[in-house]
Amino acid sequence: MIAANKESVGELVAENLARAQVFEKHHIDYCCQGQRTLEEVCHEQGLRVDTLVSELDSAPADDNAGTWASVSLTELADHIIERHHTYLRSALPSIAEKLDNVIEAHSDRHGGFLLRLRKIVRGLGQELTQHMMKEELMLFPLIRQMEAAERAGIAPPAAPGGSINNPICMMVHEHDTAGRALDEMHTLTGGYVPPSDACNTFRALYAALMELESDLHMHIHLENNILFPRAAELEARPDSGAP
């Protein structure tokens, strides 16, 4: 049974990834602000706790419930790269191209907000491209090495600044920046509702932005609420790397 005043929204999604769709429906941040309790987010957004709990209880059972909390950190990091990083490297250029085409076709009536949208999308794309490289070249290899060292019973590698929490804090800060960009896009587009005169490309753009938002929320959730806490816990174990 869900304890609305105890369980965080991040924990609720970690238990069942299908619950993410309920939070997406209500535009509840379960990734960057995943530490808040269900009671807190309902109070902030004027939602009835019992109604939201009922919706969460009705979410389909997740056959992979708890999977990412139990697989190795290496497997989880690999999944994030293969599923979410690969998606972003394909989706971001495609969205940028669609947005340029829409601006060219609709600048006379919608140019003002479309140009603001392009600035946000470009900034987000640049930030995420650099962010993914930092994870793939620095943080994720370090997490893999820490886990391998524990299995081998040897001392773990030295983390930047003496703790894995230092690069993690950097990544979480960048996640917050990305989350704010997503919120700006969501607000600017009215929740991705295309204008009445939108062409098919305009509608495809909004559908792609909605998919980007949903995928990035899950991406950040897997890191903020599962991978990073587990990596910090691994480092903090008294016997980590003990011979």
Beta strands, then each sheet from edge to edge (+ up, - down):
end
